[in-house]
Amino acid sequence: MPNTESPQNPFTREILEIYNQETPFFLFSKERLLAKYKEFEESFPGAAIHYAMKANAEPEILRELFDAGAHFEVASVYELETLKEVGVPGERIVYGTSVKPPFHIREFAAYGVDRFAFDSFLELEKIAALVPGARVYARISVDDTGSVFKFSEKFGTAKENALPMLERARELGLVPYGISFHVGSQAGNERAWAEAIALLRPTLEKLLEADIKLEVIDIGGGFPCNKYTSTENDFTLQEIAAHTLQEYKNLPYQPKLLLEPGRAIVAETGILVTNVIARIERREHTWLFLDAGVYSGLFESMVYQGSTRYRTTLLRPSFDVGEAPFALAGPTGDSPDVITREVFLPADVAIGDKLIIHDVGAYSLVATCPFNGFPKPKVYFI
C-alpha cells in the first residue's frame, strides 16, 4: 500500500481517495516533477537542460517545465506543434534526432529553431539546402553496454568522422556547433557519460587544429530511474554528475554542456491507478486481469519482458493475510498484453480492488494504443 507517512510520497491514500475517478487513470505530481528538474540543474550547474519530450509529452508537464526554465529536445514536427501550443519559443528548442524528414526541417526553421543534429554527410547536405547558416552538431556513437535500450546500432557515426563532418559543415556555410552522443536509455553504468566525454578529447584537439571550436557538447539522456523493481542501479544522479564533470574538466577547453534528460525527470512523477476486473487460477499462475495493460501506457513492460518492472501496490489496507505471487494482465484480447508474470501482493486481493502501479511517468502515455478500442487513460495532476 502507499506510504502515508513519508513526506516524499505525494500519492498518499488520502490523496488517492480524493481522486476517486473512474479507472484507469494516471496521476502526476507537479511538485515531484519540478523537484526532479531542479535536481538536474543543481547537479550540472551552468548546463542547458533540454527535456526530451518523447518521454512524456502531456501539455501540462511541458508547461510546468517551461515555466521552470527548461529547454526542450524535440524529434518531430508533431512534437513541435505541441510546444507551440505551450508557447515555447524556437530558441529554447533543439531538433535532436539525427535523421529528419525535409518537411519537418523546414517547419522547425520557420519557427526559429536553428540547431540540428546529424550523423551522416547526406543529412548534413539536406540541412544545408533547407536551412542555410544553421548550427549543426554531429552525433557520434558511443559504448551503450549495460543500457536497457541501446541506440548505437541505429544512430551515431564513428567518432573519427566528427572532424571531417564538421569541416564539411563549415564548407557548406553551416556553423559547426557541437558534438552529441547518447549512452542508451536506462543506463546501468554511472561512468558512461564520463567515458564518452573522455573519448572526445583527441577529437576536440584536432578540431582546434582545424580552427573549429565547439560551442556545446550534448551528453544526451539515458539517466536511469532507479525505482523500477527490475533495476540493479544503486548510483545517484549526483554520482553520475561528479564523474562526468571531472572528465569534462580534462578537455582542452570546456564547451557548454547540454543535457537531454527524459525518463529521469518524469518517471517517478506519475502513477497509474487500475482496477482488478478478474482473478483467475491458471496452471502456472494466479492471474489478475486489470482494466489497464501494456496498451494503456505500460508498453515497456511488454517489449522488454523481464526488464522493465514497476512497483505495484494495493490501494486498500490489508492486514495479516500474507502475500502471494500474481501475474498481471491487461484487458485486451491480445496474448502479449502481460504486465508481469510475478508480482507479490496481499493474498486476498479481489475483483474490484484498485492497484497502484508506480513510477510510470516515462514512456507510458506517449506509447498508448487503442487496441480493441480501449481508450487512453485519463490524466490528472496534483
KEKE-3310 file (N, C-alpha, C; in steps of 0.2 Angstrom, whole numbers, plus 5000, padded with zeros to 4 digits):
npx = (5004:5002:5014:5009:5015:5027:5034:5040:5032:5020:5008:4998:4987:4976:4975:4973:4961:4953:4955:4945:4942:4935:4943:4955:4967:4980:4990:4998:5012:5015:5024:5034:5039:5045:5054:5063:5067:5074:5084:5093:5097:5104:5114:5121:5128:5126:5124:5114:5098:5089:5073:5069:5056:5050:5049:5037:5024:5014:5004:5003:5013:5024:5021:5023:5037:5043:5039:5047:5059:5065:5073:5070:5071:5068:5059:5051:5040:5027:5029:5034:5023:5015:5023:5022:5009:5010:5018:5032:5047:5057:5071:5073:5073:5080:5083:5084:5085:5094:5091:5080:5064:5063:5052:5049:5061:5060:5049:5053:5063:5056:5050:5059:5069:5086:5096:5102:5104:5115:5121:5127:5135:5126:5114:5119:5120:5107:5102:5109:5104:5091:5091:5100:5115:5113:5115:5124:5126:5136:5132:5139:5143:5143:5149:5136:5134:5127:5115:5098:5090:5097:5105:5115:5116:5107:5108:5121:5137:5154:5167:5178:5173:5168:5177:5180:5166:5161:5170:5166:5153:5156:5161:5150:5143:5137:5136:5148:5143:5143:5145:5137:5131:5123:5121:5113:5096:5090:5102:5115:5128:5137:5147:5146:5144:5155:5165:5162:5164:5178:5182:5181:5192:5204:5197:5192:5204:5210:5200:5202:5214:5210:5204:5191:5181:5171:5154:5145:5144:5134:5127:5117:5104:5098:5099:5095:5080:5079:5070:5062:5058:5065:5078:5095:5103:5112:5116:5117:5111:5119:5131:5134:5135:5146:5157:5156:5158:5171:5178:5175:5182:5194:5195:5202:5197:5182:5167:5150:5139:5126:5111:5100:5088:5075:5067:5072:5068:5054:5049:5047:5037:5024:5009:4999:4983:4973:4960:4955:4948:4946:4950:4959:4963:4976:4986:4999:5000:4992:4981:4978:4967:4967:4960:4968:4983:4997:4995:4989:4998:5009:5019:5033:5034:5030:5037:5050:5051:5054:5062:5059:5051:5038:5035:5021:5006:4993:4979:4969:4969:4977:4978:4987:4986:4996:5007:5006:5011:5007:5002:5000:4989:4983:4967:4964:4961:4973:4987:5000:4998:5003:5008:5017:5024:5026:5022:5022:5008:4995:4987:4974:4969:4956:4942:4937:4946:4958:4973:4989:5001:5017:5029:5027:5029:5036:5038:5026:5012:5014:5015:5003:4990:4975:4971:4959:4950:4951:4952:4964:4970:4963:4971:4977:4982:4991)
npy = (4994:5012:5023:5032:5040:5046:5061:5062:5055:5059:5053:5049:5038:5045:5056:5049:5044:5055:5058:5049:5043:5036:5022:5016:5028:5040:5049:5063:5071:5088:5094:5085:5083:5096:5096:5085:5091:5102:5095:5091:5103:5107:5097:5098:5112:5127:5120:5117:5112:5102:5096:5080:5077:5066:5057:5060:5069:5076:5091:5098:5094:5099:5112:5116:5113:5122:5134:5133:5135:5126:5120:5112:5096:5090:5079:5078:5086:5085:5085:5097:5105:5104:5110:5123:5126:5127:5138:5138:5146:5146:5147:5140:5127:5112:5102:5086:5073:5063:5060:5066:5071:5081:5090:5092:5098:5111:5116:5117:5127:5138:5141:5146:5138:5134:5124:5109:5091:5079:5064:5060:5063:5065:5069:5081:5088:5089:5097:5109:5113:5116:5125:5137:5142:5137:5130:5116:5100:5086:5069:5056:5039:5030:5019:5009:4999:4989:4997:4997:5000:5001:5013:5014:5006:5011:5024:5038:5042:5035:5041:5045:5051:5064:5075:5077:5078:5090:5099:5098:5104:5117:5121:5120:5131:5131:5132:5124:5118:5109:5093:5078:5064:5048:5038:5027:5022:5021:5019:5008:5010:5021:5028:5030:5042:5050:5042:5043:5056:5057:5051:5060:5070:5069:5072:5085:5092:5090:5096:5109:5112:5113:5125:5125:5128:5121:5125:5118:5103:5089:5079:5070:5059:5046:5044:5035:5028:5023:5017:5006:4990:4980:4985:4986:4997:5007:5019:5037:5052:5063:5056:5052:5064:5069:5061:5064:5078:5079:5072:5081:5092:5089:5091:5099:5112:5119:5117:5123:5112:5102:5094:5080:5075:5064:5052:5051:5063:5062:5049:5045:5054:5050:5040:5025:5021:5007:4995:4979:4967:4954:4938:4924:4907:4899:4886:4888:4901:4913:4924:4941:4951:4967:4983:4991:4990:4984:4991:5002:5011:5004:5000:4997:4986:4976:4975:4973:4961:4955:4964:4979:4983:4988:4994:4988:4991:4988:4997:4998:4995:4981:4967:4955:4944:4940:4938:4934:4927:4935:4935:4949:4955:4964:4971:4968:4957:4952:4941:4945:4955:4957:4962:4958:4943:4940:4947:4952:4953:4957:4942:4942:4950:4956:4955:4971:4978:4991:4994:5001:5007:5011:5024:5027:5037:5039:5036:5030:5036:5041:5030:5024:5014:5012:4998:4985:4994:5001:5015:5029:5031:5043:5058:5066:5079:5084)
npz = (5000:4998:5005:5019:5027:5024:5019:5006:4998:4987:4984:4993:5002:5006:4997:4986:4988:4987:4974:4967:4954:4939:4934:4921:4927:4926:4937:4941:4950:4952:4960:4962:4949:4947:4957:4952:4940:4945:4952:4942:4937:4948:4950:4938:4936:4927:4915:4900:4901:4892:4891:4886:4876:4871:4881:4889:4884:4888:4889:4901:4908:4900:4901:4914:4916:4906:4912:4923:4917:4909:4894:4878:4870:4854:4842:4831:4819:4824:4838:4840:4836:4848:4857:4852:4855:4869:4870:4869:4864:4849:4851:4862:4859:4853:4838:4840:4834:4823:4810:4799:4792:4777:4776:4790:4794:4788:4794:4807:4805:4801:4812:4820:4825:4825:4827:4824:4824:4817:4808:4797:4781:4770:4777:4782:4771:4767:4777:4775:4763:4766:4777:4777:4785:4797:4814:4818:4825:4827:4829:4838:4839:4854:4868:4873:4882:4894:4895:4895:4884:4869:4858:4849:4837:4828:4827:4826:4821:4818:4830:4823:4812:4815:4814:4800:4796:4803:4797:4784:4786:4789:4776:4769:4773:4785:4803:4813:4827:4838:4847:4849:4859:4865:4878:4879:4884:4901:4907:4914:4919:4929:4925:4912:4904:4907:4902:4889:4886:4888:4877:4868:4869:4860:4848:4850:4851:4838:4831:4835:4829:4816:4817:4822:4835:4847:4852:4861:4870:4869:4880:4880:4885:4895:4908:4922:4929:4945:4952:4947:4949:4943:4941:4944:4948:4959:4960:4961:4953:4957:4958:4945:4939:4946:4941:4927:4926:4931:4921:4911:4914:4910:4897:4883:4882:4888:4881:4882:4892:4887:4891:4889:4897:4900:4904:4917:4923:4923:4926:4940:4943:4941:4943:4940:4941:4943:4940:4947:4937:4936:4944:4941:4942:4935:4927:4930:4936:4947:4940:4939:4931:4924:4922:4914:4904:4894:4883:4888:4892:4898:4890:4889:4898:4891:4879:4883:4891:4907:4910:4911:4926:4936:4952:4962:4971:4983:4984:4995:5013:5020:5030:5040:5031:5023:5009:4991:4975:4960:4943:4931:4920:4905:4899:4886:4871:4867:4867:4871:4880:4894:4909:4920:4926:4938:4953:4970:4980:4993:4998:4998:4988:4977:4965:4960:4968:4969:4961:4962:4951:4951:4947:4933:4924:4913:4895:4894:4893:4880:4872:4871:4865:4855:4856:4853:4855:4867:4876:4878:4895:4907:4913:4927:4938:4953)
capx = (5000:5006:5017:5005:5019:5033:5033:5042:5027:5014:5002:4996:4980:4971:4975:4970:4953:4950:4954:4941:4940:4934:4949:4961:4969:4986:4990:5005:5014:5019:5029:5039:5041:5049:5060:5067:5071:5079:5090:5097:5100:5109:5119:5125:5127:5128:5122:5107:5094:5084:5069:5067:5049:5047:5047:5031:5023:5007:5005:5003:5020:5028:5020:5027:5044:5044:5039:5053:5066:5068:5073:5067:5074:5062:5061:5047:5036:5021:5030:5035:5016:5013:5027:5020:5003:5013:5021:5039:5050:5062:5077:5073:5072:5085:5080:5089:5086:5099:5088:5074:5061:5064:5047:5050:5066:5058:5044:5057:5067:5051:5048:5065:5074:5092:5100:5100:5109:5116:5126:5129:5136:5120:5110:5122:5119:5100:5101:5112:5100:5085:5092:5107:5118:5110:5120:5123:5131:5137:5130:5143:5141:5147:5148:5130:5134:5124:5109:5092:5088:5103:5104:5121:5115:5103:5110:5128:5143:5160:5169:5183:5170:5166:5181:5178:5159:5161:5174:5161:5148:5159:5162:5143:5140:5134:5140:5149:5140:5145:5145:5132:5131:5118:5124:5107:5091:5090:5110:5117:5135:5137:5153:5145:5144:5162:5169:5161:5167:5185:5184:5181:5197:5208:5193:5192:5211:5210:5195:5205:5219:5207:5201:5184:5180:5164:5150:5142:5144:5127:5129:5111:5100:5100:5099:5091:5075:5081:5064:5060:5060:5070:5084:5101:5106:5112:5120:5113:5112:5125:5137:5135:5137:5153:5161:5155:5161:5178:5181:5174:5187:5200:5195:5207:5193:5175:5161:5144:5136:5119:5108:5093:5085:5068:5065:5075:5064:5046:5047:5045:5032:5017:5007:4993:4978:4969:4955:4955:4942:4945:4955:4958:4968:4978:4990:5006:5000:4985:4981:4974:4966:4966:4957:4974:4988:5003:4992:4986:5004:5014:5022:5039:5034:5029:5043:5056:5048:5059:5067:5056:5046:5035:5032:5014:5004:4986:4977:4966:4973:4976:4981:4988:4984:5002:5007:5006:5013:5002:5003:4996:4987:4978:4960:4963:4961:4980:4991:5006:4996:5005:5012:5022:5022:5027:5022:5019:5003:4991:4984:4966:4967:4950:4939:4935:4951:4962:4981:4993:5007:5021:5035:5026:5028:5040:5037:5019:5006:5016:5015:4997:4987:4968:4970:4952:4946:4951:4954:4969:4968:4963:4977:4976:4988:4991)
capy = (5000:5018:5025:5038:5044:5049:5067:5061:5052:5064:5049:5045:5035:5051:5059:5044:5043:5061:5057:5043:5044:5030:5019:5018:5035:5042:5054:5066:5076:5094:5096:5080:5085:5102:5094:5081:5095:5106:5091:5091:5110:5108:5093:5101:5119:5130:5116:5119:5106:5101:5090:5075:5077:5060:5053:5061:5075:5079:5098:5101:5093:5103:5119:5116:5113:5128:5139:5132:5137:5121:5120:5105:5092:5088:5074:5078:5092:5084:5087:5105:5108:5104:5115:5129:5127:5129:5144:5138:5149:5142:5147:5135:5120:5109:5096:5082:5067:5064:5059:5070:5072:5088:5095:5094:5103:5117:5119:5120:5133:5143:5143:5149:5133:5134:5119:5102:5086:5075:5059:5057:5068:5067:5073:5087:5092:5091:5103:5115:5115:5119:5130:5139:5145:5134:5127:5109:5096:5079:5064:5051:5033:5028:5012:5009:4992:4990:5001:4993:5002:5003:5017:5014:5002:5014:5031:5039:5040:5034:5047:5048:5055:5070:5080:5078:5080:5097:5103:5099:5108:5124:5122:5121:5138:5130:5133:5118:5120:5104:5085:5075:5057:5046:5031:5022:5024:5017:5017:5005:5012:5028:5032:5030:5049:5052:5038:5045:5063:5056:5049:5066:5074:5069:5075:5092:5094:5090:5102:5116:5112:5114:5131:5124:5127:5119:5129:5113:5095:5087:5072:5066:5057:5039:5044:5030:5028:5018:5014:5000:4984:4976:4988:4985:5003:5010:5026:5043:5057:5067:5052:5052:5071:5070:5058:5067:5084:5078:5071:5087:5097:5087:5093:5105:5118:5117:5119:5122:5106:5102:5088:5079:5070:5062:5047:5053:5069:5061:5043:5045:5059:5048:5033:5023:5018:5002:4991:4972:4965:4947:4934:4918:4902:4895:4880:4891:4907:4916:4929:4947:4955:4974:4987:4994:4985:4987:4996:5008:5015:5000:4997:4995:4980:4970:4974:4970:4956:4953:4970:4985:4981:4993:4993:4988:4990:4988:5004:4997:4992:4973:4965:4948:4939:4937:4940:4929:4929:4935:4938:4954:4956:4969:4969:4966:4950:4951:4937:4948:4960:4954:4967:4955:4936:4939:4952:4950:4957:4954:4936:4942:4954:4953:4959:4977:4981:4996:4993:5007:5005:5017:5027:5026:5044:5040:5031:5027:5039:5043:5024:5021:5012:5010:4991:4983:5000:5003:5022:5031:5033:5050:5061:5071:5082:5086)
capz = (5000:4998:5012:5020:5032:5021:5015:5000:4994:4986:4982:4999:5002:5007:4991:4981:4990:4985:4967:4966:4947:4935:4932:4924:4926:4928:4942:4941:4955:4949:4965:4961:4943:4947:4961:4948:4936:4949:4954:4936:4937:4954:4948:4932:4936:4921:4909:4897:4902:4887:4892:4880:4877:4869:4887:4891:4880:4891:4889:4907:4910:4896:4903:4921:4915:4903:4917:4927:4914:4904:4886:4875:4864:4850:4837:4825:4819:4829:4845:4839:4837:4855:4861:4850:4859:4876:4870:4870:4858:4845:4854:4868:4856:4848:4834:4842:4831:4818:4804:4799:4785:4774:4778:4797:4795:4785:4799:4813:4804:4800:4819:4823:4828:4821:4830:4821:4825:4810:4809:4790:4776:4766:4781:4783:4765:4767:4782:4772:4757:4768:4782:4776:4791:4804:4819:4817:4829:4825:4834:4837:4843:4860:4871:4877:4885:4901:4895:4893:4877:4865:4852:4844:4831:4823:4827:4828:4817:4822:4832:4819:4807:4818:4811:4793:4795:4805:4792:4778:4788:4788:4769:4767:4776:4792:4809:4817:4834:4843:4846:4854:4860:4869:4881:4879:4889:4907:4908:4920:4921:4931:4922:4904:4901:4908:4897:4882:4886:4888:4870:4864:4869:4854:4843:4851:4849:4831:4828:4836:4824:4810:4818:4824:4842:4848:4857:4865:4870:4871:4883:4879:4891:4897:4916:4924:4935:4950:4956:4944:4954:4939:4940:4949:4949:4965:4960:4961:4948:4959:4957:4938:4938:4948:4936:4921:4927:4932:4914:4907:4916:4907:4890:4881:4884:4891:4878:4887:4892:4885:4893:4886:4901:4899:4909:4924:4926:4923:4928:4946:4945:4940:4945:4936:4946:4939:4944:4946:4934:4936:4947:4938:4943:4929:4929:4932:4939:4948:4936:4940:4925:4926:4916:4911:4902:4890:4878:4891:4895:4901:4884:4890:4901:4886:4874:4886:4896:4912:4910:4915:4931:4940:4959:4961:4977:4983:4987:5002:5018:5020:5037:5042:5026:5020:5002:4986:4969:4955:4936:4930:4913:4903:4897:4879:4869:4864:4872:4874:4885:4900:4913:4923:4927:4945:4957:4976:4983:4998:4996:4997:4983:4974:4960:4962:4971:4965:4962:4960:4948:4952:4943:4926:4921:4907:4890:4895:4889:4873:4869:4872:4858:4856:4854:4855:4856:4874:4876:4883:4902:4909:4916:4932:4941:4959)
cpx = (5004:5008:5013:5009:5024:5031:5035:5037:5021:5007:5000:4989:4975:4970:4971:4963:4950:4949:4951:4938:4939:4941:4949:4962:4976:4986:4997:5006:5018:5025:5035:5043:5046:5055:5065:5071:5076:5085:5095:5101:5106:5115:5124:5125:5130:5126:5115:5103:5088:5080:5068:5060:5046:5046:5040:5029:5016:5008:5006:5010:5025:5027:5024:5034:5046:5044:5045:5060:5069:5068:5071:5071:5068:5064:5056:5043:5029:5023:5031:5028:5014:5017:5025:5014:5005:5016:5029:5043:5055:5068:5078:5072:5078:5081:5085:5090:5090:5097:5081:5071:5062:5058:5047:5055:5064:5053:5048:5060:5062:5049:5054:5070:5080:5097:5098:5106:5109:5121:5128:5131:5130:5115:5112:5120:5111:5099:5103:5108:5094:5085:5099:5109:5116:5116:5119:5128:5130:5136:5135:5141:5146:5145:5141:5129:5131:5117:5104:5090:5094:5101:5110:5121:5112:5105:5118:5133:5149:5163:5175:5180:5168:5170:5179:5171:5158:5165:5169:5155:5150:5159:5155:5139:5137:5139:5141:5148:5143:5145:5140:5133:5125:5121:5119:5103:5092:5097:5111:5124:5135:5143:5152:5146:5151:5166:5168:5164:5175:5187:5184:5187:5202:5204:5193:5199:5212:5206:5199:5211:5216:5203:5193:5184:5172:5160:5147:5145:5138:5128:5122:5107:5102:5100:5094:5086:5077:5076:5061:5062:5065:5077:5089:5105:5106:5115:5115:5115:5118:5131:5139:5138:5145:5158:5162:5159:5168:5181:5180:5179:5193:5201:5200:5203:5186:5169:5155:5141:5128:5117:5102:5089:5078:5065:5066:5071:5057:5044:5044:5039:5025:5015:5001:4989:4973:4965:4956:4949:4941:4951:4954:4964:4970:4983:4996:5005:4992:4986:4976:4973:4964:4963:4962:4979:4993:5001:4989:4992:5009:5018:5029:5039:5033:5035:5049:5054:5054:5064:5064:5050:5044:5033:5025:5011:4996:4984:4974:4970:4972:4981:4981:4985:4990:5002:5008:5008:5007:5005:4998:4995:4982:4972:4959:4963:4968:4984:4997:5004:4997:5010:5018:5019:5023:5027:5019:5014:4999:4987:4977:4964:4961:4947:4936:4941:4955:4969:4984:5000:5011:5027:5033:5025:5032:5039:5031:5014:5008:5016:5008:4994:4980:4967:4963:4948:4946:4955:4961:4967:4967:4969:4975:4982:4986:4997)
cpy = (5006:5020:5032:5042:5048:5055:5067:5058:5057:5060:5045:5042:5040:5055:5055:5043:5049:5061:5050:5043:5037:5028:5016:5025:5036:5048:5057:5071:5082:5095:5091:5081:5090:5100:5090:5086:5100:5102:5091:5098:5110:5103:5095:5108:5122:5127:5118:5112:5106:5095:5086:5074:5070:5055:5054:5068:5078:5087:5101:5100:5098:5110:5120:5117:5119:5134:5139:5134:5132:5123:5113:5102:5089:5083:5074:5085:5092:5086:5095:5108:5109:5109:5122:5131:5129:5135:5144:5141:5145:5142:5143:5128:5118:5103:5091:5075:5068:5063:5062:5071:5080:5093:5097:5099:5110:5120:5121:5126:5139:5145:5146:5145:5133:5129:5112:5097:5082:5069:5056:5064:5070:5071:5080:5092:5094:5097:5109:5118:5119:5124:5133:5143:5142:5131:5120:5105:5088:5074:5058:5045:5031:5021:5013:5002:4994:4994:4996:4994:5005:5007:5017:5011:5007:5022:5032:5037:5038:5041:5050:5052:5062:5076:5082:5081:5088:5101:5104:5104:5115:5125:5123:5127:5137:5131:5126:5120:5115:5097:5083:5067:5055:5039:5026:5024:5019:5014:5013:5006:5019:5032:5032:5037:5051:5049:5041:5052:5062:5054:5055:5071:5074:5073:5083:5095:5095:5096:5109:5117:5115:5121:5130:5123:5127:5124:5124:5106:5093:5080:5068:5065:5050:5039:5040:5032:5022:5015:5008:4994:4980:4979:4986:4991:5005:5016:5031:5048:5062:5063:5052:5059:5072:5067:5061:5074:5084:5077:5077:5092:5095:5088:5099:5112:5115:5120:5119:5115:5107:5095:5087:5074:5070:5058:5049:5059:5067:5054:5042:5050:5056:5041:5031:5019:5014:4998:4983:4970:4958:4944:4927:4913:4898:4890:4883:4897:4909:4923:4935:4950:4962:4977:4992:4989:4988:4992:5003:5013:5011:4996:4994:4988:4974:4969:4971:4966:4954:4959:4976:4982:4986:4990:4993:4987:4990:4994:5003:4994:4984:4971:4958:4943:4936:4940:4934:4932:4929:4937:4943:4955:4961:4967:4967:4959:4948:4947:4941:4954:4958:4959:4964:4948:4935:4945:4950:4955:4953:4948:4937:4947:4951:4957:4965:4981:4986:4994:5000:5005:5011:5018:5025:5032:5044:5034:5027:5030:5040:5036:5021:5019:5010:5002:4988:4988:5003:5010:5023:5033:5040:5052:5066:5073:5084:5091)
cpz = (5000:5005:5013:5025:5029:5017:5008:4995:4993:4985:4988:4998:5002:5001:4986:4982:4987:4977:4965:4959:4945:4933:4925:4923:4929:4932:4942:4947:4952:4954:4963:4954:4943:4952:4957:4943:4940:4951:4948:4936:4943:4953:4943:4931:4930:4914:4906:4897:4897:4888:4886:4880:4874:4875:4889:4888:4882:4891:4896:4910:4907:4899:4910:4920:4911:4908:4922:4924:4909:4897:4884:4869:4860:4844:4831:4825:4823:4836:4845:4840:4844:4859:4859:4854:4867:4876:4870:4863:4855:4848:4860:4866:4852:4844:4835:4838:4825:4811:4803:4792:4783:4777:4785:4798:4793:4791:4805:4811:4803:4807:4823:4826:4823:4823:4828:4822:4818:4812:4802:4786:4772:4771:4782:4777:4764:4771:4778:4766:4760:4773:4782:4783:4797:4808:4819:4822:4827:4830:4833:4841:4848:4863:4875:4881:4892:4901:4893:4886:4873:4859:4847:4838:4826:4822:4829:4823:4821:4824:4827:4813:4809:4815:4804:4792:4797:4800:4786:4780:4787:4780:4766:4769:4782:4797:4813:4825:4839:4842:4851:4854:4865:4871:4881:4885:4895:4908:4914:4922:4923:4928:4914:4901:4902:4903:4890:4881:4885:4881:4866:4864:4863:4848:4844:4849:4842:4828:4829:4831:4817:4811:4819:4831:4843:4853:4863:4865:4873:4873:4883:4885:4893:4905:4918:4930:4939:4954:4953:4948:4950:4939:4946:4950:4956:4966:4959:4955:4950:4958:4949:4936:4940:4943:4930:4921:4928:4925:4910:4908:4912:4900:4889:4882:4885:4887:4883:4886:4891:4887:4890:4891:4900:4905:4916:4927:4927:4926:4935:4948:4944:4942:4940:4941:4941:4943:4942:4943:4934:4940:4945:4940:4937:4932:4932:4937:4942:4945:4938:4933:4927:4920:4913:4909:4898:4885:4881:4894:4898:4895:4885:4894:4896:4881:4877:4892:4901:4913:4914:4919:4935:4947:4959:4969:4977:4987:4994:5007:5018:5026:5038:5037:5022:5012:4997:4980:4964:4948:4934:4922:4912:4901:4890:4877:4866:4869:4875:4879:4892:4903:4916:4925:4935:4949:4964:4979:4989:4995:4995:4992:4979:4969:4963:4966:4966:4966:4959:4957:4948:4947:4936:4922:4914:4902:4891:4891:4882:4869:4869:4865:4859:4854:4857:4856:4863:4873:4880:4890:4903:4913:4921:4935:4948:4960)
residu = (MET:PRO:ASN:THR:GLU:SER:PRO:GLN:ASN:PRO:PHE:THR:ARG:GLU:ILE:LEU:GLU:ILE:TYR:ASN:GLN:GLU:THR:PRO:PHE:PHE:LEU:PHE:SER:LYS:GLU:ARG:LEU:LEU:ALA:LYS:TYR:LYS:GLU:PHE:GLU:GLU:SER:PHE:PRO:GLY:ALA:ALA:ILE:HIS:TYR:ALA:MET:LYS:ALA:ASN:ALA:GLU:PRO:GLU:ILE:LEU:ARG:GLU:LEU:PHE:ASP:ALA:GLY:ALA:HIS:PHE:GLU:VAL:ALA:SER:VAL:TYR:GLU:LEU:GLU:THR:LEU:LYS:GLU:VAL:GLY:VAL:PRO:GLY:GLU:ARG:ILE:VAL:TYR:GLY:THR:SER:VAL:LYS:PRO:PRO:PHE:HIS:ILE:ARG:GLU:PHE:ALA:ALA:TYR:GLY:VAL:ASP:ARG:PHE:ALA:PHE:ASP:SER:PHE:LEU:GLU:LEU:GLU:LYS:ILE:ALA:ALA:LEU:VAL:PRO:GLY:ALA:ARG:VAL:TYR:ALA:ARG:ILE:SER:VAL:ASP:ASP:THR:GLY:SER:VAL:PHE:LYS:PHE:SER:GLU:LYS:PHE:GLY:THR:ALA:LYS:GLU:ASN:ALA:LEU:PRO:MET:LEU:GLU:ARG:ALA:ARG:GLU:LEU:GLY:LEU:VAL:PRO:TYR:GLY:ILE:SER:PHE:HIS:VAL:GLY:SER:GLN:ALA:GLY:ASN:GLU:ARG:ALA:TRP:ALA:GLU:ALA:ILE:ALA:LEU:LEU:ARG:PRO:THR:LEU:GLU:LYS:LEU:LEU:GLU:ALA:ASP:ILE:LYS:LEU:GLU:VAL:ILE:ASP:ILE:GLY:GLY:GLY:PHE:PRO:CYS:ASN:LYS:TYR:THR:SER:THR:GLU:ASN:ASP:PHE:THR:LEU:GLN:GLU:ILE:ALA:ALA:HIS:THR:LEU:GLN:GLU:TYR:LYS:ASN:LEU:PRO:TYR:GLN:PRO:LYS:LEU:LEU:LEU:GLU:PRO:GLY:ARG:ALA:ILE:VAL:ALA:GLU:THR:GLY:ILE:LEU:VAL:THR:ASN:VAL:ILE:ALA:ARG:ILE:GLU:ARG:ARG:GLU:HIS:THR:TRP:LEU:PHE:LEU:ASP:ALA:GLY:VAL:TYR:SER:GLY:LEU:PHE:GLU:SER:MET:VAL:TYR:GLN:GLY:SER:THR:ARG:TYR:ARG:THR:THR:LEU:LEU:ARG:PRO:SER:PHE:ASP:VAL:GLY:GLU:ALA:PRO:PHE:ALA:LEU:ALA:GLY:PRO:THR:GLY:ASP:SER:PRO:ASP:VAL:ILE:THR:ARG:GLU:VAL:PHE:LEU:PRO:ALA:ASP:VAL:ALA:ILE:GLY:ASP:LYS:LEU:ILE:ILE:HIS:ASP:VAL:GLY:ALA:TYR:SER:LEU:VAL:ALA:THR:CYS:PRO:PHE:ASN:GLY:PHE:PRO:LYS:PRO:LYS:VAL:TYR:PHE:ILE)
# end
